[in-house]
């Protein structure tokens, strides 16, 4: 991966988390890394509401 992979996605819930978000540090299982929010959305993930 050529980016720093700061966006965490949960494979099961299809929700992604950004650094500083309420659940970013809690997400530890079934992680998929994305380079940007646009990449996560293109893969069918939605942003965490918190």
Beta strands, then each sheet from edge to edge (+ up, - down):
strand 1: 7-10
strand 2: 15-17
strand 3: 31-34
strand 4: 46-47
sheet 1: 3+ 1- 2+ 4+
end
